[in-house]
């Protein structure tokens, strides 16, 4: 009866209170229809703020374990706990668990949650760090760009015409001929993938990809890794071949011009359309081979680009390019999902392309990324070279670090998290890959990289030692 | 051989060329493997720009009927037309047709397409017109609002904390207690509906609603209208009850305080959670009853709000409020769909709530809408009173006009479109409703309302006359 929540356990106080209350009900200490003490009394007894008590009570009411009666107080729900779990209003937990939509993996959820904290060293984060985001220039554009009353209305299905026209010119410089009707503006590359995966199949969709792949980390997209192009024959009418031909995430590898030709040919031979995710292209240190889309004579390739990696993920601006009939269909679908993207970031993006700010920015950014890549490789040479290997990055953000023993487990991920180090482990990108870590040199400052990588190396070494001792 | 595209048919020139080419192939005039004339020659022969020819050729290549061979020209595809339709690379049409995602109805597609034209009288458009959008004030906020480097990064799963905190205060003034963890920022109310419909069911979801309903116009959401609350017992574990209790779209009707209590009770009795779509609340001319959510003691109501109707749809800012566990799940799902909403409009919205600009704006807006409502009713009295009926609007945008004969057909919709008048016919909101038109007084200018409604009345009268003559 004198239970009290503990501070510093990492579990929020209201959650601890919830757990305690559930136990009281489960064990029969609190029978059905029992009236609970007042919020004030509970707060006194548990020595917490009243608002914390209210939060716990609200959650348990939402779960159906408690029932509020207006003006009278809060009661343990009528049908008893076990029945409730299987038949309560509104049975949210059941609905969530039965949901067709798979939740993100626990690791991804933790990454998404921890990334909002400022005291975390984000060694794997796939975005530009605060120092590299051109926020001053973006704010300048926001202050200048002309936004009409009409722009503040609903968007056209395919996105703002100014941005699509600007993209027509931009794509031309990358070897791709596309008119505005063949372009759909999306909220980043991930929305393009979702539209493609739900908009062009009858329920059995499968995306083929090389292993390891970013796609493996998105639970709502069913994907299969293949090692040889010959195996792509299967179920081609429900499938795509997904590829990041330039600076693959997470490996950083780019396909050669010949490999690109071969991939197009192999996919054509088995009637398999290609999704070309080209969001890292403009960050290649040396000019990369032309996109697959530029070699596409049969409308076989859907091309995806984005400003999330090159300028700012917070803009949520990406694009899809493909045959007009396909784009018509996917734009219609986007209207049903979110009624188009926000006009403001679309106009900011259009102005960046039109004015040349975009090209200036990426040109300077590439130099900074190259310096960071060199700096990071020097750190790896110092701390990791005796137990890990990697290839020198050709651009983008990532070094695909291979530890010589399979110790990059979920336990290690969580152990590092407790020390405020966030990594992107290999198992996010390929099943049962416990050897790799995706190191990103784009997010942390140099000081953070130095500190974080040193600590990471220590932890890894300790584990390697541990394993060696076991033998 | 001397066929040429016709101008002024309404069918784009490149589409006419496509149709002509398909016929040539279908009828065997152009056999498989035939090499087509050069683009230049075709352009000369058809007397069109070369870019128009290229567009037609690209589309037919995308459809698999033509094949481009690099450096050699364009050929009629190998396997012949009929085989191609059933087995071509990449068979986009087949994929689109088999897609699980239903396209918007033809009427909605036409509305979405025509709304981008400036010469159209939009008599049914459910948004603020250019005169009512506070674009000056919004631009002012854009110039002032502080956006940090961090804000230009990826968003938190539930949305920017500044906006969620501002909404906590805003919701309190509407009778709703919610902390920031119980709120998820979405790209408008429609995205909230999509997240709810895909995130909380195992595939058999059904939304119940009163008839007529806005929900009926969204093909990707399966919905059923019910006339009595008793019938809601069915399949409750896969269902929601969807309601716009204040200023329903399209009818403009609001539920009384007693009706709200009864609805909550009736839904609780059959274990049915409620989706309360409250996007019009702040546009009620007189203070409306409290939201259902404020009466919700059991976490039974998911509440939806938005700035699309009150400030600007181009911002794409809405919110969902519900039990934390449900919001956790839906925020995770949103990350998979679009990685969160753009930071810029979120910060603009937060500043509008914080500074009081929002309340000032809606207070002035309501007065303007009331004047427009009165002006529009006067027009209806002048032109429509002998063959139609309606109720005086209590707020929002709409008058649900009932014509005394079922003449509001797809044919009428298209006839009016040819005269540059865009209406929202009743059949969008209830099956086989050919009696109603949703008139909106929020979008057109007064001059346009006067001109458009007069013309609409003439057309309707002519049709009524026609029908009378037939008898």
Interface residues (C-beta under 8 A of the other chain):
Chain A: X55 X58 X59 X61 X62 X63 X64 X67 X68 X69 X70 X87 X88 X89 X90 X91 X92 X93 X94 X95 X96 X98 X99 X100 X101 X103 X104 X109 X112 X113 X115 X116 X127 X128 X130 X131 X133 X135 X138 X139 X142 X143 X147 X148 X149 X150 X151 X152 X153 X154 X155 X156 X157 X161 X179 X182 X186 X187 X188 X190 X191 X194 X198 X199 X200 X201 X202 X203 X218 X219 X220 X237 X268 X271 X272 X273 X297 X298 X299 X300 X308 X312 X313 X314 X315 X316 X317 X322 X323 X324 X325 X326 X329 X332 X333 X335 X336 X337 X338 X339 X340 X341 X342 X343 X344 X345 X348
Chain B: X55 X58 X59 X61 X62 X63 X64 X67 X68 X69 X70 X87 X88 X89 X90 X91 X92 X93 X94 X95 X96 X98 X99 X100 X101 X103 X104 X109 X112 X113 X115 X116 X127 X128 X130 X131 X133 X135 X138 X139 X142 X143 X147 X148 X149 X150 X151 X152 X153 X154 X155 X156 X157 X161 X179 X182 X186 X187 X188 X190 X191 X194 X198 X199 X200 X201 X202 X203 X218 X219 X220 X237 X268 X271 X272 X273 X295 X297 X298 X299 X300 X308 X312 X313 X314 X315 X316 X317 X322 X323 X324 X325 X326 X329 X332 X333 X335 X336 X337 X338 X339 X340 X341 X342 X343 X344 X345 X348
